[in-house]
Amino acid sequence: MSKIAIIGGGNLGAAIAKGLLKTTDIHPAQIYITRNKIERLDYLKQQGVVVSRDNVFAVKAAEIIILAVKPYKILEVLDEIAPHLEAHHILASVATGIRLSQIKSKLNAVLPVFRLMPNTAIEIQESITCLCAEDASKEHIEKIQILCNSLGESILIEEELMEAATVLGACGIAFVLRFIRAMMQAGIEIGFDALTATKIAEQTVKGAAELLKKGGKHPEEEIDKVTTPKGCTISGLNEMEHRGFSSSLIKGILNSFHKIEQ
Ligand SMILES: NC(=O)c1ccc[n+]([C@@H]2O[C@H](COP(=O)([O-])OP(=O)(O)OC[C@H]3O[C@@H](n4cnc5c(N)ncnc54)[C@H](OP(=O)(O)O)[C@@H]3O)[C@@H](O)[C@H]2O)c1
């Protein structure tokens, strides 16, 4: 794999580095990561990652540049690094809401530019990363998809869907975690200690996802297998629906989407 510079080693940037460290495709010394408070990246430095405050140094050393600073800092960082970007560079931004055209407007030359929308499960190579690109050849796209696939799975989408991808995939992690927490709370109330309730909730969510991924069926087909007539599952499910389970989830996702569109 090419050398990678992660500009902005915060929550997501560091998660990308941690995920990369778990792949066998890249040597730690091929990963460069920057932030101002570099002491917070000591644990990555100890594993052989090159940690620096100097964005230009990281850009010059790498081929793939991942911009992982907050959206309001992206254009400022681009101003800093643009004079040092060359034909061999591939630029990828994970910033929410910053369009490809905004990134391109800061460049002095035509370069392959990507937007990536991973989630924090990238740290354990279980992200779903949606991506879109401009001025990228088939080979560039393949290269970035190989990188994303080494950290989970990826889907190439139109840029118009990037905000929807942010809500469903990146915010989605929080939605699912809140679901798991609610299962844990209920599990404790019906008799389990917190640790056991957590384990049951986690593995149940993982198992449900794997059933869909490996079986390729619609969720309702799997639900039909569990809902015995007059049984406790359908009784619980119907109570949840009477109280707005699916509706509140859909409304929450739409709310996040409207917020991101603003
Ligand atoms: N978190 C998520 O789940 C998620 C998911 C998808 C996309 N994103 C996107 O990822 C980006 C980062 O989000 P985050 O949650 O990781 O934010 P974050 O934790 O605040 O990380 C941003 C990092 O950028 C560093 N930074 C600030 N100015 C810099 C500069 N001039 N040069 C180099 N580094 C600089 C900061 O380091 P110092 O504190 O040391 O200044 C900070 O550690 C955002 O654009 C967000 O939209 C996040």
Ligand as a Chemical Component Dictionary entry (heavy atoms), coordinates in Angstrom:
data_LIG
# 
_chem_comp.id                   LIG 
_chem_comp.type                 NON-POLYMER 
_chem_comp.pdbx_formal_charge   0 
_chem_comp.three_letter_code    LIG 
# 
loop_
_chem_comp_atom.comp_id 
_chem_comp_atom.atom_id 
_chem_comp_atom.alt_atom_id 
_chem_comp_atom.type_symbol 
_chem_comp_atom.charge 
_chem_comp_atom.model_Cartn_x 
_chem_comp_atom.model_Cartn_y 
_chem_comp_atom.model_Cartn_z 
_chem_comp_atom.pdbx_ordinal 
LIG N1  N1  N 0  -16.079 11.201 14.439 1  
LIG C1  C1  C 0  -16.800 10.576 13.516 2  
LIG O1  O1  O 0  -17.531 9.616  13.780 3  
LIG C2  C2  C 0  -16.717 11.010 12.074 4  
LIG C3  C3  C 0  -17.272 10.200 11.101 5  
LIG C4  C4  C 0  -17.172 10.578 9.780  6  
LIG C5  C5  C 0  -16.531 11.762 9.447  7  
LIG N2  N2  N 1  -16.031 12.556 10.412 8  
LIG C6  C6  C 0  -15.310 13.799 10.016 9  
LIG O2  O2  O 0  -13.965 13.635 10.438 10 
LIG C7  C7  C 0  -13.393 14.895 10.741 11 
LIG C8  C8  C 0  -12.735 14.819 12.091 12 
LIG O3  O3  O 0  -13.721 14.558 13.074 13 
LIG P1  P1  P 0  -13.310 14.091 14.530 14 
LIG O4  O4  O 0  -14.531 13.697 15.214 15 
LIG O5  O5  O -1 -12.178 13.144 14.429 16 
LIG O6  O6  O 0  -12.776 15.507 15.118 17 
LIG P2  P2  P 0  -11.633 15.744 16.188 18 
LIG O7  O7  O 0  -11.585 14.629 17.167 19 
LIG O8  O8  O 0  -11.793 17.141 16.692 20 
LIG O9  O9  O 0  -10.290 15.669 15.311 21 
LIG C9  C9  C 0  -9.813  16.725 14.534 22 
LIG C10 C10 C 0  -8.321  16.807 14.774 23 
LIG O10 O10 O 0  -7.762  17.757 13.892 24 
LIG C11 C11 C 0  -6.613  18.275 14.536 25 
LIG N3  N3  N 0  -6.246  19.559 13.936 26 
LIG C12 C12 C 0  -6.809  20.768 14.122 27 
LIG N4  N4  N 0  -6.185  21.677 13.365 28 
LIG C13 C13 C 0  -5.208  21.020 12.676 29 
LIG C14 C14 C 0  -4.228  21.425 11.756 30 
LIG N5  N5  N 0  -4.138  22.682 11.338 31 
LIG N6  N6  N 0  -3.402  20.478 11.271 32 
LIG C15 C15 C 0  -3.478  19.190 11.663 33 
LIG N7  N7  N 0  -4.397  18.747 12.554 34 
LIG C16 C16 C 0  -5.247  19.657 13.054 35 
LIG C17 C17 C 0  -7.007  18.428 15.981 36 
LIG O11 O11 O 0  -5.833  18.287 16.761 37 
LIG P3  P3  P 0  -5.503  19.225 18.011 38 
LIG O12 O12 O 0  -6.636  19.016 19.001 39 
LIG O13 O13 O 0  -4.213  18.682 18.495 40 
LIG O14 O14 O 0  -5.472  20.637 17.501 41 
LIG C18 C18 C 0  -7.955  17.241 16.182 42 
LIG O15 O15 O 0  -7.296  16.189 16.835 43 
LIG C19 C19 C 0  -14.512 15.933 10.665 44 
LIG O16 O16 O 0  -14.378 16.677 9.487  45 
LIG C20 C20 C 0  -15.783 15.097 10.672 46 
LIG O17 O17 O 0  -16.800 15.708 9.897  47 
LIG C21 C21 C 0  -16.072 12.211 11.724 48 
# 
loop_
_chem_comp_bond.comp_id 
_chem_comp_bond.atom_id_1 
_chem_comp_bond.atom_id_2 
_chem_comp_bond.value_order 
_chem_comp_bond.pdbx_ordinal 
LIG N1  C1  SING 1  
LIG C1  O1  DOUB 2  
LIG C1  C2  SING 3  
LIG C2  C3  SING 4  
LIG C2  C21 DOUB 5  
LIG C3  C4  DOUB 6  
LIG C4  C5  SING 7  
LIG C5  N2  DOUB 8  
LIG N2  C6  SING 9  
LIG N2  C21 SING 10 
LIG C6  O2  SING 11 
LIG C6  C20 SING 12 
LIG O2  C7  SING 13 
LIG C7  C8  SING 14 
LIG C7  C19 SING 15 
LIG C8  O3  SING 16 
LIG O3  P1  SING 17 
LIG P1  O4  DOUB 18 
LIG P1  O5  SING 19 
LIG P1  O6  SING 20 
LIG O6  P2  SING 21 
LIG P2  O7  DOUB 22 
LIG P2  O8  SING 23 
LIG P2  O9  SING 24 
LIG O9  C9  SING 25 
LIG C9  C10 SING 26 
LIG C10 O10 SING 27 
LIG C10 C18 SING 28 
LIG O10 C11 SING 29 
LIG C11 N3  SING 30 
LIG C11 C17 SING 31 
LIG N3  C12 SING 32 
LIG N3  C16 SING 33 
LIG C12 N4  DOUB 34 
LIG N4  C13 SING 35 
LIG C13 C14 SING 36 
LIG C13 C16 DOUB 37 
LIG C14 N5  SING 38 
LIG C14 N6  DOUB 39 
LIG N6  C15 SING 40 
LIG C15 N7  DOUB 41 
LIG N7  C16 SING 42 
LIG C17 O11 SING 43 
LIG C17 C18 SING 44 
LIG O11 P3  SING 45 
LIG P3  O12 DOUB 46 
LIG P3  O13 SING 47 
LIG P3  O14 SING 48 
LIG C18 O15 SING 49 
LIG C19 O16 SING 50 
LIG C19 C20 SING 51 
LIG C20 O17 SING 52 
# 
